[in-house]
Amino acid sequence: MLAYDSQGAIAWDNGVMNEEPQDSDVVVDRASAADADRHVGARIRECRVMMGLSQQQLADAIGVTYQQALKYERGVNRVSAGRLYEIARLLGMPVGWFFEGLDAPASLLPRSTQRLCLELARNFCSIKNERLREALSQMARSLVS
């Protein structure tokens, strides 16, 4: 149980902390917190698209509505630790992956290009015939030359 003693220090059931809480000790930068929410949401969306899942499928799998899944992906609603753990397990990613690149500058590729690249990679991996995959790869190399 948390309480304050007569000198204003935080007192715990097992003793007293040495310092009085300072306003500067608890600083929450709301802009960076919202940026983190948007980043995590974008990473959820990126992984969901990469896995070929619809928002409805993701929502059903984690037990939320479609609208809630949409809000998570847009960063409008914050994803709780437990929910992020569920999403990470569902998508086969470590929880830390959703925070990677948080401090990095924005991606150089526009979102539409990223989506197209993800779709291309997913479709390429779906080609069962090894010779067809190699032929497609050679064609792509010749197009950029």
C-alpha atoms as one frame of an Amber mdcrd trajectory, in Angstrom:
protein
   0.000   0.000   0.000   1.302   3.445  -0.930   0.959   6.341   1.523   2.785
   9.502   2.596   4.410   9.843   6.002   4.398  13.029   8.146   7.445  14.449
   6.313   5.845  13.992   2.862   7.996  11.020   1.872   6.403   8.030   0.210
   5.897   5.279   2.780   5.585   1.652   1.745   4.352  -1.240   3.866   7.947
  -2.413   4.182   9.577   0.955   4.939  10.036   4.521   3.717  11.600   5.648
   0.477  14.460   8.106   0.991  13.292  10.778  -1.430  10.250  12.947  -1.730
   8.666  12.735  -5.198   9.542  15.688  -7.419   7.433  17.008 -10.281  10.461
  16.616 -12.548  10.693  12.904 -11.679   7.418  12.118 -13.407   7.502  13.653
 -16.862   5.314  12.162 -19.545   5.821  13.618 -22.975   2.345  13.177 -24.394
   3.510  13.853 -27.959   6.126  11.101 -27.826   3.682   8.721 -26.135   1.171
   9.310 -28.954   3.967   8.855 -31.503   4.833   5.533 -29.872   1.173   4.454
 -30.019   1.041   5.296 -33.735   4.339   3.504 -34.357   3.221   0.330 -32.572
  -0.096   0.472 -34.447   1.671   0.865 -37.780   3.899  -2.115 -36.971   0.826
  -4.200 -36.071  -0.718  -3.276 -39.421   2.518  -3.961 -41.302   2.827  -7.421
 -39.785  -0.878  -8.201 -40.231  -0.699  -7.323 -43.931   2.519  -9.294 -44.304
   0.778 -12.333 -42.790  -2.193 -11.889 -45.133  -4.752 -11.300 -42.380  -7.673
  -8.906 -42.630  -8.446  -6.504 -39.795 -11.548  -8.564 -39.046  -9.494 -11.759
 -38.768  -7.047 -10.048 -36.413  -9.895  -8.629 -34.331 -11.629 -12.021 -34.058
  -8.381 -13.748 -33.093  -7.636 -11.327 -30.236 -11.240 -10.965 -29.101 -11.963
  -7.340 -29.999 -14.237  -5.616 -32.489 -13.126  -4.619 -35.963 -13.359  -0.981
 -34.888 -11.066  -1.591 -31.914  -8.478  -3.300 -34.122  -8.677  -0.323 -36.495
  -8.102   2.077 -33.587  -5.082   0.042 -32.443  -3.552   0.184 -35.934  -4.096
   3.931 -36.250  -2.685   4.570 -32.791  -5.946   6.154 -31.642  -6.261   3.667
 -28.770  -3.235   2.476 -26.844  -2.555  -1.272 -26.965  -2.182  -2.731 -23.476
   0.827  -4.910 -22.674  -1.320  -8.029 -22.444  -3.090  -7.318 -25.733   0.233
  -6.590 -27.480   1.533  -9.910 -26.177  -1.527 -11.650 -27.687  -1.038  -9.879
 -31.001   2.673 -10.718 -31.053   1.971 -14.406 -30.420  -0.726 -14.460 -33.096
   1.554 -12.839 -35.666   4.607 -14.865 -34.637   6.719 -11.854 -33.692   8.575
 -10.943 -30.500   6.922  -8.094 -28.591  10.033  -5.935 -29.001   9.658  -6.041
 -32.797   6.698  -3.654 -32.553   8.965  -1.014 -30.978  11.896  -1.407 -33.397
  12.603   1.769 -35.305  10.673   3.913 -32.859  13.566   6.362 -32.531  14.557
   6.115 -36.199  13.507   8.679 -38.802  10.370   7.939 -40.820  10.721   5.381
 -43.570  11.888   6.638 -46.924   9.312   4.538 -48.790   5.745   5.813 -49.081
   3.153   3.571 -47.422   1.652   2.531 -50.778   5.089   1.333 -51.929   5.621
  -0.546 -48.669   2.247  -2.240 -49.049   3.027  -3.190 -52.648   6.413  -4.622
 -51.617   4.842  -6.680 -48.842   2.173  -8.000 -51.194   4.788  -8.825 -53.839
   6.928 -10.709 -51.312   3.920 -12.629 -49.978   2.796 -13.584 -53.490   6.339
 -14.536 -54.513   6.608 -16.878 -51.527   3.304 -18.480 -52.535   4.715 -19.648
 -55.872   5.338 -23.368 -55.379   7.369 -24.003 -58.541  11.064 -23.248 -57.949
  11.721 -22.654 -61.676   8.921 -20.089 -61.888  10.263 -18.243 -58.845  13.736
 -18.137 -60.376  12.351 -16.943 -63.735  10.380 -14.175 -62.009  13.470 -13.160
 -60.041  15.570 -12.979 -63.213  12.863 -10.931 -64.933  12.831  -8.443 -62.036
  16.648  -8.144 -62.171  16.537  -7.470 -65.930  13.849  -4.797 -65.485  16.027
  -2.754 -63.118  19.158  -3.041 -65.273
